[in-house]
Amino acid sequence: MPAPTPTAADGTLAPTPSQTVGPFYGFALPFAGGGDLAPAGHPGTVVLRGQVLDGAGAPVPDAVVEVWQPAPDGSRHGAPGSLRRDPVTGAVIGRHGLDFTGFGRVATDADGHYTIRTLPPGGVPYVAIAVFARGLTHHLYTRAYLHDAAGLAQDRLLSALPEQRRATLLTTPEDTGVHRFDIRLSDDGVHEETVFLDFG
């Protein structure tokens, strides 16, 4: 039986989270170890990190960043277990750190930063991303193209974009194995808005 529709004190229908701008998602979506896609200690681990920034160039401290990608061998089935529960208490205990899942979800910190530890994607030069943030009634989709990945020149999406727009999808190197990818929700007058994708 479906849950009853919430009603306001005056008997009118109350808005649901998807109809209301607000950080409702921050309560239940993040989970323990959500940014650790790579098995602990794996020698091929790469880091994808950056900031989520609003139209004024200010950090967004209450965004959620989700990532999906194939494994290094190109397989897309991943491993189950991201939302494992304690069999006694029922509490979400997150990943066990041994398997590559292909999926991650992290909340930004007070300065809008996020960090994902993963393995290089196989068969594609990018990590797929969804962003949930204040002021957005629907999440946004984008891609972080790893600057040193094979196949960038052959990617149809990158090839179709003007150079200035294409740059918003490319990571920049910060250190060995560290890829910087800032997500700009809007043009701030100096930096271009990140290219977002419409899958509708």
WOZIMO-V871340 format. One line per field, one symbol per residue. ss: DSSP state (a for helix, b for strand, c for the rest). psi: psi as a letter, one per 40 degrees, with the letter a starting at -180 (. if undefined). burial: + if it has 9 or more other C-alpha atoms within 8 Angstrom, else -. Layout:
BEGIN
ss = ???
psi = ???
burial = ???
END
This chain:
BEGIN
ss = ccccccbcccccbcccaaaccccaaacccccccccbccccccccbbbbbbbbbcccccbccccbbbbbccccccccccccccccbccccccbccccccccccbbbbbcccccbbbbbbbccccccbbbbbbbcccccccbbbbbbccccccccccaaaaaccaaaaaaabcbbbbccbbbccbbccccccccccccbccc
psi = hiiihiiideeihiiideehhifddedediihfdegdiiheheehihhiaihiaeeeiihefihhiiiiiideeiedaiiedfiiheddeiheaieedihdeiihiiiadeeiihhhaihiheieihiiihhiieheiiihaihhhdeiieddehddddeiidddddeehiihdihehhhghhheiheediiiihiihe.
burial = ------+-------------+-+--+---++--++++++-----+++++++++++---++++++++++++++-++--+--++++++-----++++---+++++++++++-++++++++++++--++++++++++----+++++++++-+--+-----++-----++-++++++----+++++++++++---++++-----
END
